[in-house]
Amino acid sequence: MNVNHQQALAWPSPTGISASNKASQAARINHYLATTKTLLGDGTQVIPNNETLALILQAWDQFGLEVIISSDSYLIKD
């Protein structure tokens, strides 16, 4: 796999229920976690922490934008 280490990685955009601001926050978070898979450049699978989940949904609702992955924004999935 050829990975560009200079390119910023972003959390996937919400889709379906997770993209709907008419759904409850809990339903949106559960859907997002169930339907997205995020890998770092080295192939490590990560999931957003609670604060990051809220920011992902807020950025989507307000601006239609993705949130960049930072080193303190995730948990490593086993």
N, C-alpha and C positions, 0 to 999 in steps of 0.2 A: 504494500500500500504506500502510495506517495502522499505524504502529508506536508502541507505548507505550515511550518511552525511560526510564521510571522502573521498569519491570518488570525483574527480574533474569532473565538468560538462563541456562539450564542445558544441560549436555551431554545428549544423548538417553540414555534408559535403555538398558542392554544388553538384547538380545533373543536368542532362539535359543541358539546355541552360546556367544555372548559372555556370556549370562546364567547359564550352567551352570558352577558351581564344580567340576564333575567333569572338565571339559575342561582341557587344558593352557593355561597363561597365553598362550603364543604363539598357539594356535588361537583363544583368546578375543579377543585383540587384533586378529588378522587379520580375524576375522569382524566385529568392531565397526567397524573402519576400512572394510571393504568394504560394510557395510550401513547406515551412518549418513551423513547429510549435515547439516552444521551451518552456519547463516548467522548472522552478527552483525546487529544492528539496521539497519546500512547496506547489507546484502546481501552483504558480504564472506564468502566461504566459508573456513572454518577447520577445522583438524584438531587434536586434542589432542596435546600433546607427550608424551614417554614417561612422565614423572612423573605427568602428569594421567591418562593411560590407566590406570596402576596404581591411582590414587585412584578413578577412575570404577568400576572393577571391585570394589575393596575396599568402597566405600560401598554398592554394590549388594548384595554378598555379606553384609555385616554389618548393614545397616540398611534395605535396599530403597529407598534414596534416590538422587536425582540430585545431581550436583556442579555448583555454580554456575561459570559461565565467568568467569575473571579475565583481565586483560590479559597476564599472563605465563604463561598456561596453554596457549597454542596457537601453531600455525604457520599462516601464510596459505597457502591452497592456490591454486596458479596455474591 
